[in-house]
Amino acid sequence: MRKTFSRRARVATGATVLAAVAATATAFGTVSASAGPGAAGPAAASAASVTSRATTTSTHLTVDAAVKAAQAALDAAEKENQRVTVAVVDRNGNTLVTLRGDGAGPQSYESAERKAYTAVSWNAPTSELAGRLAGAPNLKDIPGTLFLAGAVPVTAKNAPVAGIGVAGAPSGDLDEKFARAGAAALTR
């Protein structure tokens, strides 16, 4: 048997539900999507503005600079008939550009990116970081890293702003030589 409520009971129940929803919305600071510029109350609240002491500014390598560095590294490798891939990552380890040279092996793409990420993360060439594994072998277990020679950090005011990684040459020393050529192109 189904009970039916009077119209008056339905209106009273609906009003109670709407009041509860409105109270909850106010308590949690929700804002109506249809609130216009003249809306009053919580919907009219503006974004908080923090003091300059609560923020930081960081320097990032431009895409043009990343392309210039990657091309310089690739050119240096090609002069020595080496088939490599070059990756440039930003301060946060995000890939800005990757150039795969003609004939570079399929593994070189990911290796170059991971080397670049590792160099910028520790602000040190990966050849130096590879040596640290003897004292801290678990470093190699950090996701996204590759502790093989072949990458260098790029700094501005002694803070890392990018990493350049190269992979595919017969040795990490050659990869790192080409990465250094890429970094040097940014100082010209």
C-alpha positions in Angstrom: 0.0 0.0 0.0 1.5 3.3 -1.1 1.0 6.4 1.0 0.4 9.7 -0.6 1.2 13.0 1.1 -0.9 16.1 0.8 0.3 18.9 -1.3 1.1 20.9 1.8 3.3 18.1 3.3 5.2 17.8 0.0 5.9 21.5 -0.1 7.0 21.6 3.5 9.3 18.6 3.0 10.7 20.1 -0.2 11.4 23.4 1.6 13.1 21.6 4.4 15.4 19.7 2.0 16.2 22.9 0.1 17.1 24.7 3.3 19.3 21.9 4.4 21.1 21.9 1.0 21.5 25.7 1.2 22.9 25.5 4.7 25.4 22.8 3.7 26.5 24.7 0.6 27.1 27.8 2.8 29.0 25.8 5.4 31.3 24.2 2.8 31.8 27.3 0.7 30.2 26.1 -2.5 29.3 28.6 -5.1 26.5 28.5 -7.6 27.6 28.2 -11.2 24.9 30.6 -12.2 25.9 33.3 -9.8 26.4 36.5 -11.6 28.8 39.4 -10.8 26.2 41.1 -8.6 25.5 38.1 -6.4 25.8 38.6 -2.7 27.0 36.4 0.1 29.5 33.5 -0.3 29.1 33.4 -4.1 30.5 36.9 -4.3 33.7 36.1 -2.3 36.9 36.7 -4.2 40.0 34.5 -4.4 42.5 34.9 -1.5 45.6 37.0 -2.3 48.7 35.7 -0.5 51.7 37.8 0.5 54.9 37.5 -1.6 56.6 35.7 1.3 54.1 32.8 0.8 55.2 32.2 -2.8 58.3 31.4 -4.7 59.5 32.1 -8.2 61.4 29.6 -10.3 63.3 29.9 -13.5 62.5 27.5 -16.3 64.3 26.9 -19.6 62.3 28.1 -22.6 61.2 25.7 -25.3 63.4 27.5 -27.8 66.4 27.1 -25.6 65.6 23.4 -25.1 65.4 22.8 -28.9 68.7 24.7 -29.3 70.4 22.5 -26.7 69.0 19.3 -28.1 70.0 20.1 -31.6 73.5 21.1 -30.5 73.9 17.7 -28.7 72.6 15.8 -31.7 74.9 17.7 -34.1 77.9 16.9 -31.8 77.0 13.2 -31.9 76.5 13.2 -35.7 79.9 14.8 -36.2 81.3 11.6 -34.6 79.0 9.3 -36.5 77.1 8.4 -33.4 73.4 7.5 -33.5 71.8 8.9 -30.4 68.6 10.3 -28.9 68.7 13.6 -27.0 66.1 14.6 -24.3 65.7 17.9 -22.5 63.6 18.0 -19.4 62.5 21.1 -17.4 63.1 21.8 -13.7 60.2 19.5 -12.8 61.4 16.6 -14.9 58.8 17.1 -17.6 60.1 16.5 -21.1 60.4 19.7 -23.2 61.9 18.1 -26.3 63.3 14.8 -27.5 65.2 14.4 -30.7 65.9 10.9 -32.0 68.8 10.9 -34.4 68.7 8.8 -37.6 69.4 5.2 -36.7 69.2 5.6 -32.9 68.1 2.5 -31.1 64.6 2.1 -29.7 65.9 1.9 -26.1 67.7 5.3 -26.5 64.5 7.3 -26.3 63.4 6.3 -22.8 67.0 6.2 -21.6 67.8 9.7 -22.7 64.7 11.0 -20.9 65.4 9.1 -17.7 69.0 10.3 -17.7 67.9 13.9 -18.1 65.4 13.5 -15.3 68.0 12.0 -13.0 70.5 14.8 -13.8 68.0 17.6 -13.0 66.7 15.8 -10.0 70.1 15.7 -8.2 71.6 18.7 -10.0 74.6 16.6 -11.0 76.0 14.8 -14.1 74.8 11.2 -14.2 78.4 9.9 -14.4 78.9 11.4 -10.9 75.6 10.0 -9.7 76.4 6.5 -11.0 79.4 6.5 -8.6 77.1 7.2 -5.7 75.3 3.9 -6.1 78.2 2.1 -4.4 77.2 3.9 -1.1 73.5 4.0 -1.7 72.4 1.2 -4.0 68.7 1.8 -3.4 68.9 5.1 -5.4 68.5 3.1 -8.6 65.0 2.1 -7.4 63.6 5.6 -7.5 61.0 5.6 -10.4 62.0 7.4 -13.6 65.7 7.6 -12.8 68.6 6.0 -14.7 72.1 6.1 -13.1 74.2 5.8 -16.2 76.6 8.4 -17.5 75.1 10.5 -20.3 73.3 13.5 -18.8 74.1 16.9 -17.3 72.0 19.5 -15.4 71.5 23.0 -16.7 71.6 25.6 -14.0 70.7 29.3 -13.5 72.1 31.0 -10.4 73.3 27.6 -9.1 69.7 26.1 -9.3 68.8 23.4 -11.7 66.5 24.5 -14.5 66.8 21.6 -16.9 68.5 18.3 -17.6 70.0 17.2 -20.9 70.2 13.4 -21.5 71.8 11.5 -24.3 71.6 7.8 -25.0 72.7 5.5 -27.8 76.5 6.0 -28.1 78.8 3.1 -27.3 79.7 4.6 -23.9 78.1 6.8 -21.3 81.2 9.0 -21.5 80.4 9.8 -25.2 76.7 10.4 -24.3 77.7 12.8 -21.6 80.2 14.6 -23.9 77.3 15.2 -26.3 75.0 16.3 -23.5 77.7 18.8 -22.4 77.8 20.2 -26.0 74.1 20.8 -25.7 74.5 22.6 -22.4 77.4 24.7 -23.9 75.1 25.9 -26.7 73.0 27.7 -24.1 75.9 29.9 -23.0 76.5 31.3 -26.5 
